[in-house]
Amino acid sequence: MVKKNTIDRSAFNQEVALPYDLRLIDFEHAMQDVYDFFADVNTTLSGKGLQRLDEMTRPAIMSGLISDMITAVLAKSSRALVENQYFNGHPDLVVRGIYANDSVKAGEQGVEIKSTRKTGGAVDTHGAREQWMCVFVYEVDNETQPVSNRFPMQFTEVYIAHVTVDDFRKNARGELGTRTATLHAEGVKKLRQGWVYKIPSYASARAPEPKVKKKK
């Protein structure tokens, strides 16, 4: 039986400052749609004796898929933001009507969406930019045995903050010559101050209970 995750509404930060008329309900809709999608797909896969989608998908592809889904649902739920129609344009969500045909290669008005398995939200980007950045941290249970008892994919942290070029550090070029940038310590601190949603990791649920020594 495939487990289906649900959003913990008590885990939202009611005091967080959200840009562009975004609402907490927009984030709830986006995350729940992702949960529903994985539950539907994994139910079908499990019925055929196959691995869950989150188990067979490489981390980079998984993060890209989740980012795209979050972007699409936020665009539908948001009152002011739409998807950037420029292929691989920046940011992912732009303010409706600001750019011609809601399409821009490198714009300033909008929100960039990232997803990662890295706790704390320190995610690599293709370059340092001044921007509103929103990071969804998720986890996948690949450890619990038997497999049928594994937890469904879940979001553990969501952050949103306005960052500047000075909040980034440039990383060394990779093997393919791609240069990336990541928020440095102070930049990550700024991002984490804008936390939207936080729940405990599955790791805490899997941790064995401490043994209590019996008194002699």
C-alpha positions in Angstrom: 0.0 0.0 0.0 1.6 3.3 -1.1 1.5 6.0 1.5 0.2 9.4 0.6 1.7 12.5 2.3 -0.3 15.5 3.5 0.7 19.0 4.4 1.1 19.9 8.1 -0.6 23.3 8.3 0.7 24.0 11.7 4.3 24.0 10.3 3.8 27.2 8.3 5.4 30.4 9.5 2.5 32.8 9.8 4.9 35.8 10.2 7.0 35.3 7.1 7.1 38.2 4.6 6.1 36.9 1.2 6.7 38.9 -2.0 4.4 39.6 -5.0 1.2 38.9 -3.1 2.1 35.2 -2.5 0.1 33.5 0.2 0.8 30.5 2.4 -2.1 28.7 0.8 -0.2 29.0 -2.5 2.7 27.0 -1.0 0.3 24.5 0.5 -1.4 23.9 -2.9 2.0 23.5 -4.6 3.4 21.0 -2.2 0.1 19.0 -1.9 -0.1 18.7 -5.7 3.4 17.2 -5.7 2.4 14.8 -3.0 -0.7 13.8 -4.9 1.2 13.3 -8.1 3.8 11.0 -6.5 1.0 9.0 -4.7 -0.8 8.5 -7.9 2.2 7.5 -9.9 3.7 5.3 -7.2 0.4 3.5 -6.7 0.5 2.5 -10.4 4.2 1.5 -10.3 3.7 -0.5 -7.1 0.8 -2.3 -8.6 3.1 -3.5 -11.4 5.8 -4.6 -9.0 8.1 -1.7 -9.9 10.1 0.7 -7.8 8.6 4.0 -6.6 9.3 7.0 -8.9 11.4 8.7 -6.1 13.5 5.6 -5.8 14.3 5.1 -9.5 14.9 8.8 -10.4 18.4 10.3 -10.1 18.6 13.1 -7.5 19.3 15.9 -10.1 16.4 14.8 -12.3 14.1 14.5 -9.2 15.0 18.0 -8.1 14.4 19.4 -11.6 11.0 17.6 -11.8 9.9 18.9 -8.4 11.0 22.5 -9.2 9.1 22.4 -12.5 6.0 21.1 -10.7 6.2 23.7 -7.9 6.7 26.5 -10.5 3.6 25.4 -12.5 1.3 25.1 -9.5 2.5 28.3 -7.9 1.8 30.1 -11.2 -1.8 28.8 -11.2 -2.4 29.6 -7.6 -0.6 32.9 -7.3 -2.5 36.2 -7.9 0.4 38.0 -9.5 3.0 35.5 -10.8 3.0 33.5 -14.0 5.5 31.0 -15.5 8.3 32.6 -17.4 7.6 31.6 -21.0 11.3 32.0 -22.1 12.9 28.5 -22.3 15.3 28.3 -19.3 14.7 31.9 -18.6 15.3 33.6 -15.3 13.4 33.8 -12.9 11.1 30.9 -13.1 8.1 32.9 -12.0 7.6 36.5 -13.4 5.2 39.2 -12.5 2.2 39.0 -14.9 2.4 41.7 -17.6 5.8 43.1 -16.8 7.6 41.5 -19.7 6.3 41.1 -23.2 4.4 37.8 -23.5 5.5 37.0 -19.9 8.9 36.0 -21.5 12.3 37.1 -20.4 15.8 35.6 -20.7 17.1 37.4 -17.5 14.5 39.4 -15.6 14.4 41.0 -12.2 10.7 40.9 -11.3 9.8 37.5 -10.0 10.8 34.5 -8.0 13.4 31.8 -8.8 12.3 28.3 -7.6 14.8 25.7 -6.5 14.5 22.2 -4.9 17.2 20.2 -3.2 17.9 17.4 -0.7 20.4 19.5 1.1 19.2 20.4 4.6 19.2 24.1 5.1 18.6 25.1 1.5 22.1 25.8 0.3 21.5 25.0 -3.4 23.8 25.6 -6.3 22.7 28.1 -9.0 24.0 28.9 -12.5 25.2 32.3 -11.3 25.1 34.9 -8.6 22.1 37.2 -9.1 20.0 39.7 -7.1 16.7 37.9 -6.9 13.9 36.5 -4.8 14.9 32.9 -4.3 12.6 30.2 -3.0 14.1 26.8 -2.0 12.1 23.7 -1.3 14.0 21.1 0.7 12.7 17.5 0.4 13.8 14.0 1.4 13.3 10.5 0.0 13.2 7.4 2.1 15.6 4.8 0.6 16.5 3.1 3.8 13.4 1.8 5.7 13.0 -2.0 5.4 10.9 -3.6 4.2 10.4 -1.3 1.2 6.6 -1.4 1.6 7.0 0.5 4.9 9.0 3.4 3.4 7.8 6.9 3.9 6.6 8.9 0.9 8.7 11.8 -0.3 8.2 14.9 1.8 9.1 18.5 2.0 10.9 19.3 5.3 11.8 23.0 4.8 10.8 25.9 2.5 12.6 29.2 2.4 12.2 32.4 0.5 14.3 35.5 0.7 15.6 38.4 -1.4 19.4 37.9 -2.0 22.0 39.9 -3.8 25.1 39.1 -5.8 27.2 39.7 -2.6 25.4 36.9 -0.8 27.0 34.3 -3.1 30.3 32.6 -3.4 31.5 31.3 -6.8 32.4 27.6 -7.0 35.3 26.1 -8.9 34.5 24.9 -12.4 33.3 21.3 -12.6 34.6 18.7 -15.0 32.3 20.0 -17.7 33.5 23.5 -17.3 30.3 24.7 -15.7 30.7 27.5 -13.1 28.1 27.6 -10.4 27.4 29.9 -7.4 26.1 29.1 -3.9 25.0 31.3 -1.1 27.8 31.8 1.4 27.3 31.4 5.1 25.8 34.9 5.6 23.7 34.4 2.5 22.3 31.1 3.7 21.6 32.7 7.1 19.5 35.4 5.2 17.7 32.7 3.3 16.9 30.7 6.5 15.5 33.8 8.2 12.7 33.7 5.6 11.5 30.2 6.5 8.0 29.3 5.2 7.6 25.7 6.3 9.5 23.3 8.6 8.8 19.8 9.8 11.0 17.1 11.3 13.0 14.8 9.0 12.1 11.1 8.6 15.5 10.4 10.1 14.1 11.3 13.5 11.3 8.8 13.0 13.7 6.1 12.0 16.1 6.7 14.9 16.0 3.8 17.4 14.8 4.6 20.9 17.6 5.0 23.4 18.1 2.0 25.6 17.3 2.5 29.3 19.6 0.8 31.7 17.8 -1.2 34.2 18.6 -0.4 37.8 20.3 -3.2 39.7 
